[in-house]
Amino acid sequence: MNREELILKWLDNNLNPQELEAFKKLEDYNDLVKLNTSLQAFKVDNYDTSAALENILSTIKSKKQQPKHWFKPLMRVAAILAVCFSLYYYTTTLDTTIKTEYAQKTTIELPDASSVSLNAKSLLVFNKKDWKKERNVELKGEAFFKVAKGSSFNVITKSGTVTVYGTQFNVKHWDNYFEVICYEGLVGVTHNSLETKLKPGDSFLIIDGKIIAKEKENRSTPSWLNNESTFKSLPYKMVIAEFERQYNVDITLLGIDSTQLFTGSFTHDNLDVALKSITLPLHVTYSKTNNTITLKRE
């Protein structure tokens, strides 16, 4: 494979291991890598990298009659320009990914000025460049959306899609758990091709594939925004999973039915107080060893 093909495949991130080794042996390899690093902030809307390289190589071929020592510099310019414009295009097509770790929360702004608050161990993905055409936000975890007036977009999870009509709402999506609570305005939740409209105080909850009826929500915002997790008749395993996310600990249950329902809450800023909140109501004891907590029935 010649150097032009290697460069093009490198620009498309399409080199196999053998081709990558050959690319690393190119005379200009270090220059190309340095340019790649320095041009990360450059952006343009659209650029055909292959056409750009072809035009430059055509210019080079037209100069074959010139002394041979001009060829390598011109090839270097061609490669660098191709990388430059490819990076322009590449940086505008990347998705924006926001991720929180254990015991971490953050708030970001979407391209339409809507704000999103992410709870611990959550992931949000959207594309700024395509926002006007495809207003889709992918979510894994929990997030509270405060939508800018007049805006609309879709929040996509593996369990269902939430269609925004201008509102404030909370979406929680974990394995075998999907919940949407509307706090203001109106949202539509599509699950198995059926849409359910939620008004303020309405909830949509699925646990282990079953739709669960819930009472009206009286809060104006979700409790986790104020560093507290609240539960109403939810399986104890959901409480434990949320506790692990908020405190970055591993919890082991001994002699405890994880499917029993729990009603209560725990704070996010005091481990011992939080442990008492989830153990005392069920007459459960706990012990701590480094980052591991064991809960045991008395």
C-alpha positions in Angstrom: 0.0 0.0 0.0 1.4 3.4 -1.0 1.7 6.4 1.4 -1.3 8.2 0.1 -3.6 5.3 0.8 -2.0 4.8 4.2 -2.6 8.5 5.1 -6.2 8.4 3.8 -7.0 5.2 5.9 -5.3 6.8 8.9 -7.5 9.9 8.5 -10.6 7.6 8.4 -9.3 5.7 11.5 -9.4 2.5 9.3 -5.9 1.1 9.5 -5.5 -2.6 10.5 -2.6 -3.5 12.8 -0.2 -4.2 9.9 -1.1 -1.0 8.1 -0.7 1.0 11.3 2.8 -0.3 11.7 3.6 0.7 8.1 2.1 4.1 8.7 4.3 4.6 11.8 7.3 4.0 9.6 6.5 6.9 7.3 9.1 9.7 7.2 6.5 12.2 8.3 4.8 10.2 11.0 5.9 12.4 13.9 4.9 15.6 12.0 1.4 14.2 11.3 0.9 13.1 14.9 2.0 16.6 16.2 -0.4 18.3 13.8 -3.2 16.0 14.9 -2.7 17.2 18.5 -2.4 20.9 17.7 -5.5 21.0 15.5 -8.1 19.5 17.9 -9.8 22.8 18.4 -10.3 23.6 14.7 -13.8 23.2 13.2 -15.5 23.5 9.8 -19.0 22.4 8.7 -18.2 20.1 5.7 -15.0 19.1 3.9 -14.3 16.2 1.5 -10.9 15.0 2.7 -10.4 12.5 -0.2 -11.1 15.2 -2.8 -8.7 17.6 -1.0 -5.9 15.0 -1.1 -6.6 14.1 -4.7 -6.4 17.7 -5.8 -3.1 18.2 -4.0 -1.6 15.0 -5.4 -2.7 16.1 -8.9 -0.7 19.3 -8.4 2.3 17.3 -7.3 2.0 15.0 -10.4 1.9 18.0 -12.7 5.3 19.0 -11.3 7.1 15.8 -12.1 9.4 17.5 -14.5 10.8 19.7 -11.7 13.9 18.6 -9.8 13.3 15.5 -7.7 14.2 17.3 -4.4 10.8 19.1 -4.6 8.8 15.9 -4.5 9.2 15.1 -0.8 8.4 18.6 0.5 5.3 18.7 -1.7 4.2 15.3 -0.4 4.7 16.5 3.1 2.5 19.6 2.5 -0.2 17.4 0.9 -0.3 15.0 3.8 -0.4 17.8 6.4 -3.1 19.7 4.6 -5.2 16.6 4.3 -4.8 15.9 8.0 -5.7 19.5 8.8 -9.0 19.5 6.9 -9.9 16.0 8.0 -9.5 17.1 11.6 -11.7 20.1 11.0 -14.4 17.8 9.8 -13.9 15.1 12.4 -14.1 17.4 15.3 -17.5 18.7 14.2 -19.1 15.2 13.9 -18.1 13.9 17.4 -20.8 13.3 19.9 -20.6 15.2 23.2 -20.5 12.7 26.1 -21.0 13.7 29.7 -20.3 11.1 32.4 -20.5 11.2 36.2 -18.6 8.9 38.5 -19.6 7.4 41.8 -20.7 10.1 44.4 -20.6 12.8 41.6 -23.3 15.1 40.2 -23.0 17.7 37.5 -25.2 20.1 35.5 -24.6 20.9 31.8 -26.4 23.0 29.1 -27.8 21.6 25.9 -27.4 23.5 22.5 -30.9 24.9 23.0 -30.1 26.3 26.4 -32.0 23.6 28.3 -30.2 22.4 31.4 -29.6 18.8 32.5 -28.5 17.7 35.9 -26.9 14.3 36.0 -27.0 12.1 39.1 -24.1 9.8 40.2 -22.8 7.2 37.7 -24.8 8.5 34.8 -24.1 9.0 31.1 -25.5 11.6 28.7 -24.7 11.7 24.9 -25.8 14.3 22.3 -24.5 15.8 19.0 -24.1 19.6 18.9 -23.6 19.7 15.1 -26.8 17.8 14.2 -28.9 19.3 17.0 -31.1 21.3 14.6 -31.9 18.2 12.6 -31.9 15.4 15.2 -32.6 16.6 18.7 -31.8 13.3 20.5 -30.3 12.8 23.9 -29.2 9.4 24.9 -29.3 8.6 28.7 -28.1 5.9 30.9 -28.6 6.6 34.6 -30.6 9.5 36.1 -31.1 13.1 35.0 -33.3 16.0 35.7 -34.2 18.1 32.6 -35.2 21.8 32.8 -36.3 22.5 29.2 -35.9 26.0 27.7 -39.1 27.6 26.6 -40.2 26.6 23.1 -37.7 23.7 22.9 -38.3 20.1 22.2 -36.2 17.0 21.9 -36.2 13.2 22.7 -34.5 11.5 25.6 -33.6 8.0 24.4 -33.1 5.1 26.8 -33.0 1.3 26.2 -36.4 1.0 27.9 -38.2 3.8 26.2 -38.2 7.3 24.7 -39.3 10.5 26.5 -40.6 13.2 24.1 -40.2 16.7 25.5 -42.9 19.3 24.9 -41.4 22.0 27.1 -41.3 21.0 30.7 -39.3 19.9 33.8 -39.0 16.2 34.3 -36.8 13.5 35.8 -35.7 10.3 34.0 -34.1 7.3 35.7 -33.0 4.3 33.7 -31.0 1.4 35.2 -31.1 -2.3 34.6 -34.7 -3.5 35.0 -35.8 0.0 36.2 -37.3 2.8 34.1 -39.0 5.8 35.7 -40.2 9.2 34.4 -41.7 11.9 36.6 -43.2 15.1 35.2 -42.8 18.1 37.4 -43.9 20.9 35.0 -45.5 21.0 31.6 -46.1 17.9 29.6 -44.0 14.9 28.5 -44.7 11.8 26.4 -43.2 8.4 27.3 -43.1 5.8 24.5 -42.7 2.2 25.6 -43.4 -0.8 23.3 -44.7 1.7 20.7 -47.3 3.1 23.0 -47.1 6.7 24.2 -48.3 7.8 27.7 -48.7 11.5 28.3 -47.6 12.8 31.7 -48.8 16.0 33.4 -47.3 17.6 36.5 -47.2 15.0 39.3 -47.7 12.0 37.0 -45.2 9.2 36.9 -44.4 6.3 34.6 -42.6 3.4 36.3 -41.4 0.0 35.0 -39.7 -2.5 37.3 -38.5 -5.9 36.0 -40.7 -5.4 32.9 -43.9 -4.6 34.8 -45.7 -1.2 34.8 -46.1 -0.1 38.4 -48.8 2.4 39.5 -47.6 5.3 41.6 -49.1 8.0 43.7 -49.0 11.6 42.6 -45.6 13.3 43.1 -45.9 16.2 45.5 -42.3 17.5 45.2 -41.4 20.3 42.8 -38.0 18.8 42.0 -36.4 15.3 42.6 -34.9 14.9 46.1 -31.5 13.9 44.8 -30.9 17.4 43.6 -30.8 18.3 47.3 -28.4 15.4 48.1 -31.1 13.0 49.3 -32.5 9.8 47.8 -36.2 9.0 48.5 -38.1 5.8 48.0 -41.8 4.9 48.2 -42.6 1.2 48.2 -39.6 0.2 46.1 -37.6 -3.1 46.2 -34.8 -3.0 48.7 -32.3 -3.9 45.9 -33.0 -0.6 44.2 -32.2 1.3 47.5 -28.9 -0.7 47.8 -27.9 0.0 44.2 -28.6 3.8 44.7 -26.6 3.8 47.9 -23.6 2.2 46.2 -23.7 4.8 43.5 -23.8 7.7 45.9 -21.1 6.5 48.3 -18.9 4.4 46.0 -19.2 1.3 48.2 -20.0 -2.4 47.7 -22.8 -3.8 49.8 -23.4 -7.4 50.7 -26.7 -8.7 52.0 -26.8 -11.6 54.4 -30.2 -13.1 55.2 -32.1 -10.2 53.7 -34.8 -10.4 51.1 -33.7 -7.8 48.4 -37.2 -7.8 46.9 -39.0 -6.5 50.1 -40.4 -3.1 49.7 -38.8 -0.1 51.3 -40.2 3.4 52.1 -37.7 6.0 53.3 -34.7 8.1 52.4 -31.0 8.6 53.0 -28.7 11.5 52.8 -25.7 11.7 50.4 -23.3 13.6 52.6 -23.0 11.4 55.8 -22.3 7.7 55.4 -23.1 6.6 58.9 -26.4 8.5 59.1 -27.3 7.2 55.6 -26.6 3.6 56.7 -28.8 4.0 59.8 -31.6 5.3 57.6 -31.7 2.2 55.4 -31.1 -0.4 58.1 -33.0 0.7 61.3 -36.5 0.5 59.7 -35.8 -3.1 58.6 -34.1 -4.1 61.9 -30.9 -4.8 60.0 -27.3 -4.4 61.3 -24.2 -3.4 59.4 -20.5 -3.7 59.5 -17.8 -1.8 57.4 -14.5 -3.1 56.1 -12.7 -0.6 54.0 -15.0 0.0 51.0 -17.3 -3.0 51.7 -20.4 -2.9 53.8 -22.2 -6.0 55.0 -25.9 -5.8 56.0 -27.3 -8.6 58.1 -30.7 -9.4 59.6 -30.7 -9.2 63.4 
